[in-house]
Amino acid sequence: MRRIVTGLFVAGAIVVGIPQATTSAFAAELYAQCQKDWGNLTGQVEGREFKFLVDPAKVSPDQKKAFEQIWGEVKNVLVKNGVKVTEREKGAFNLTPLVKTFYDTPNMDLWKKGYLIRTTVSYKKGYPQAEMKVIVKRINGPAKTIINSELSLANGKGKASSEDNIGIGPKGNLYSYVEKGIGFKATRADLGEMNLKDFAAYVPQLAKLGLPADTKLVAYPAFGLRARPGVVELPGLDKPTSVSMESWSRVENGKPIVYDYSFGYGGDFNAMTKAHASAEKAVEAIQKDLGQKLGMPDGGKYIGSKVRVLLKQPM
């Protein structure tokens, strides 16, 4: 990986915040339970993402080999359970660098109030792009509260969207939590000192949290590698869904603190019940067969979230 110049102050993290979630002991029941819990707001949930966290200590120290190992192990489980998995013919394990940075106070005041700010620096031909993707999310609350939350851009453009996230919960069962986010693009210069007022200039709801306008934010970066080795096919979807795998480190070129395997899809939640049921059963099978072999220690405390691992925010 080429050297990445960040110029960030990296802070520690304090454990706060517990999301309100829907859980299920049986995979096939989860989506139906979500529909019941969300009621007439179900139609506003536009996507689902399924996540499985992997302990770096249980895979090869060579990251490319680790990705290949995780992909192979999960593929075997899915195929055994009737899910069609196709590996890309070319470049399945080409690794792309990225830097995702989360901004909060040293005391995690935004997290406590149910907000998350993230910037993502992408790379093209090995070089970082000047324009970053910025997203502000509503997190850590009852699903209905999150879905009904107001998130907008000061310029009136863009649209916030809600997504259902499914990971493994504290009891080893599936765990659903909803997040809502809105994004925009900006350069480092556009964001000034990257403090609260600088982000609030784009997303005005950040100025209404009861925090001083001059609140200083610190950076919590994740230095990552991403592979997109192939696709899975789920019933009820008109096309296969891509698998994304990432490793995150707290320091540049450092040892990973977590890997993940994820896939997701968007559309009308109520019209995709076959896909929901199949995907939920698939993740339950991954946990059953690989939870001990590859999973994070106490992984259920992180509910499939690399962010919780990075920020040291277990349930």
C-alpha positions in Angstrom: 0.0 0.0 0.0 1.2 3.5 -0.8 1.9 5.7 2.2 -1.2 7.6 3.3 -0.8 11.0 4.8 -3.6 11.8 7.2 -2.5 14.5 9.7 -5.1 13.2 12.2 -5.2 13.3 16.0 -6.2 9.8 17.0 -8.2 9.5 20.3 -9.2 6.6 22.5 -12.8 5.6 22.9 -15.2 5.4 25.8 -18.0 2.8 25.9 -21.4 4.4 25.6 -24.6 3.9 23.6 -26.8 0.8 23.1 -29.0 0.5 20.0 -32.6 -0.7 20.2 -32.9 -3.8 18.0 -35.1 -6.6 16.8 -33.7 -10.0 17.6 -34.8 -13.5 16.6 -33.8 -17.0 17.8 -34.9 -18.3 14.4 -33.6 -16.7 11.2 -36.7 -17.1 9.2 -38.7 -15.1 11.7 -36.5 -12.0 11.8 -37.8 -10.1 8.8 -41.4 -10.8 9.7 -40.7 -9.5 13.2 -39.1 -6.4 11.8 -42.2 -5.8 9.6 -44.4 -6.1 12.7 -42.2 -3.8 14.8 -41.8 -1.1 12.1 -45.5 -1.2 11.0 -46.3 1.4 8.3 -42.7 2.6 8.4 -41.4 -0.6 6.8 -41.6 0.9 3.3 -39.1 3.5 4.3 -36.4 0.9 5.0 -34.7 0.8 1.6 -31.9 -1.8 2.1 -30.5 -4.6 4.2 -26.9 -5.4 4.9 -25.8 -8.8 6.4 -22.5 -8.9 8.3 -20.2 -11.5 9.8 -17.1 -10.4 11.8 -13.9 -12.4 11.7 -11.1 -12.5 14.3 -7.7 -11.7 12.6 -6.0 -14.1 15.0 -7.9 -17.0 13.4 -6.7 -16.4 9.8 -3.4 -16.0 7.9 -1.3 -13.0 8.9 -1.0 -12.4 5.2 -4.0 -10.3 4.4 -4.6 -11.5 0.8 -4.4 -15.1 2.1 -6.8 -14.2 4.9 -9.3 -12.9 2.5 -9.0 -16.0 0.4 -9.4 -18.2 3.5 -12.5 -16.3 4.7 -14.1 -16.4 1.2 -13.4 -20.1 0.8 -14.8 -21.1 4.3 -17.9 -19.0 3.9 -18.5 -20.2 0.3 -18.4 -23.8 1.4 -21.0 -23.1 4.1 -23.3 -21.2 1.8 -23.1 -23.8 -1.0 -23.8 -26.5 1.5 -27.0 -24.6 2.5 -28.2 -24.2 -1.1 -27.0 -20.7 -1.8 -25.3 -20.2 -5.2 -21.9 -18.4 -4.9 -19.8 -17.3 -7.9 -16.2 -16.1 -7.7 -15.1 -13.4 -10.1 -13.1 -14.8 -13.0 -10.5 -12.0 -12.8 -9.2 -9.9 -9.9 -11.2 -11.7 -7.2 -8.7 -10.9 -4.6 -7.3 -7.6 -5.8 -7.1 -5.5 -2.7 -8.1 -1.8 -2.7 -6.9 0.5 0.1 -9.3 2.9 1.8 -9.4 5.1 4.8 -12.6 5.6 6.8 -12.4 8.2 9.6 -15.0 8.7 12.2 -15.3 12.0 14.1 -16.5 12.6 17.6 -15.5 14.2 20.9 -13.0 12.5 23.2 -16.1 11.6 25.4 -18.1 10.3 22.4 -20.8 12.9 22.8 -22.1 12.4 19.2 -22.3 8.7 19.8 -24.2 9.2 23.0 -26.7 11.4 21.2 -27.2 8.9 18.4 -25.1 10.4 15.6 -22.1 9.2 13.6 -19.9 11.2 11.2 -17.7 9.3 8.7 -15.5 10.3 5.9 -14.1 7.9 3.3 -11.0 8.4 1.2 -11.0 6.2 -1.9 -8.1 5.2 -4.1 -7.7 5.2 -7.8 -4.6 3.5 -9.3 -3.0 3.5 -5.9 -3.5 7.2 -5.2 -6.0 8.9 -2.8 -8.7 10.9 -4.4 -9.0 14.5 -3.2 -12.8 14.4 -2.9 -14.1 12.4 0.1 -17.4 10.8 0.7 -19.0 12.1 3.9 -21.9 10.5 5.6 -23.8 11.5 8.7 -25.9 8.8 10.4 -28.6 8.5 13.0 -27.8 5.4 15.1 -28.4 3.8 18.5 -32.1 4.2 18.9 -35.5 2.4 18.5 -36.1 1.7 14.8 -39.1 3.9 14.5 -37.3 6.8 16.0 -34.4 6.3 13.6 -36.6 6.0 10.6 -38.6 9.2 11.6 -35.4 11.2 12.3 -34.8 14.3 10.2 -31.6 14.3 8.2 -31.0 16.8 5.4 -28.4 18.8 3.6 -28.2 22.5 3.9 -28.3 22.9 0.1 -31.6 21.1 -0.1 -30.1 18.3 -2.3 -29.8 14.7 -1.5 -32.1 12.3 0.4 -31.6 10.4 3.6 -32.2 6.7 3.6 -32.8 4.0 6.2 -31.0 0.6 6.2 -31.6 -2.5 8.2 -28.3 -4.1 9.5 -28.2 -7.8 10.4 -25.3 -9.2 12.5 -24.8 -11.8 15.2 -26.1 -10.6 18.6 -25.0 -11.3 22.2 -26.7 -14.6 22.4 -25.4 -15.9 19.0 -28.7 -15.2 17.3 -29.5 -12.8 14.4 -29.7 -9.1 15.5 -31.3 -6.3 13.5 -30.7 -2.6 13.9 -31.7 0.3 11.7 -29.5 3.2 10.8 -30.4 6.3 8.7 -27.9 8.3 6.8 -27.3 11.1 4.3 -24.2 11.7 2.3 -22.3 14.3 0.3 -18.9 14.8 -1.2 -16.3 17.3 -0.1 -12.6 17.9 -0.1 -10.5 18.2 3.0 -10.3 22.0 2.5 -14.1 22.2 2.2 -14.4 20.9 5.8 -12.2 23.5 7.4 -11.0 22.3 10.8 -13.3 19.3 10.6 -15.0 20.2 13.9 -18.7 20.1 14.7 -19.6 23.5 13.1 -17.8 22.5 9.8 -19.9 19.3 9.4 -23.1 21.2 10.7 -22.6 23.6 7.8 -23.6 20.7 5.5 -26.0 18.7 7.8 -27.8 21.3 10.0 -29.3 18.8 12.4 -25.8 18.5 13.9 -26.1 22.1 15.2 -29.2 21.1 17.2 -27.7 18.5 19.5 -27.2 20.9 22.4 -23.4 20.9 21.9 -21.5 24.2 21.6 -21.0 25.3 18.0 -17.2 25.3 18.5 -17.1 21.7 19.8 -13.8 20.2 18.8 -13.9 16.8 17.2 -11.1 14.2 17.1 -10.5 11.5 14.5 -10.8 7.8 14.8 -9.4 6.4 11.6 -9.7 2.9 10.1 -7.0 2.0 7.5 -8.6 -0.6 5.4 -8.2 -3.1 2.5 -11.3 -4.2 0.5 -11.9 -7.2 -1.7 -14.9 -7.9 -3.8 -14.3 -11.6 -4.7 -17.7 -12.5 -6.0 -21.5 -12.6 -5.7 -24.3 -14.6 -4.0 -27.6 -15.3 -5.6 -30.8 -15.0 -3.4 -34.3 -15.9 -4.5 -36.6 -13.0 -5.2 -33.8 -10.6 -6.4 -33.4 -9.7 -10.1 -29.6 -9.9 -9.9 -26.9 -11.4 -7.8 -25.6 -9.3 -4.8 -22.0 -8.5 -4.5 -19.9 -9.7 -1.5 -17.6 -7.1 0.2 -14.8 -8.1 2.5 -12.7 -5.6 4.5 -9.9 -5.5 7.0 -9.5 -2.6 9.4 -6.4 -1.4 11.2 -6.1 1.5 13.6 -2.7 2.6 12.2 -1.4 2.7 8.7 0.0 -0.6 7.5 -0.8 -2.0 11.0 -2.1 -5.4 11.9 -5.9 -5.8 11.3 -8.2 -5.5 14.3 -11.1 -7.0 12.5 -12.2 -8.5 9.2 -15.7 -8.7 7.9 -17.7 -10.5 5.2 -20.9 -8.7 4.1 -23.5 -8.5 1.4 -26.6 -6.5 1.0 -29.4 -5.4 -1.4 -32.0 -2.6 -1.8 -35.5 -2.3 -2.9 -39.1 -2.7 -1.5 -38.7 -4.4 1.8 -42.2 -5.9 1.8 -41.6 -7.4 -1.7 -38.4 -9.2 -0.9 -39.5 -11.7 1.7 -37.9 -14.7 -0.1 -34.6 -12.9 -0.2 -34.8 -11.9 3.4 -35.6 -15.4 4.5 -32.7 -16.9 2.4 -30.2 -14.3 3.5 -31.1 -14.7 7.2 -30.8 -18.5 7.0 -27.4 -18.1 5.3 -26.0 -15.9 8.0 -27.3 -18.2 10.7 -25.6 -21.1 8.9 -22.3 -19.1 8.8 -22.5 -18.4 12.5 -23.3 -22.0 13.3 -20.5 -23.5 11.3 -17.8 -20.8 11.5 -18.7 -18.8 14.7 -16.1 -20.6 16.8 -13.7 -21.2 14.0 -13.5 -17.7 12.6 -15.6 -15.4 14.7 -14.5 -12.6 17.0 -14.2 -13.3 20.7 -17.4 -12.0 22.3 -18.4 -11.1 18.7 -22.0 -10.8 19.7 -21.2 -7.7 21.7 -20.4 -5.9 18.4 -23.5 -7.0 16.5 -21.6 -7.3 13.2 -20.3 -3.7 13.4 -16.7 -3.0 12.6 -17.3 0.5 13.8 -18.1 -0.8 17.3 -14.8 -2.7 17.2 -12.8 0.3 16.1 -14.4 2.7 18.6 -14.4 0.1 21.4 -18.1 0.3 21.8 -19.4 -3.2 22.7 -23.0 -3.7 23.7 
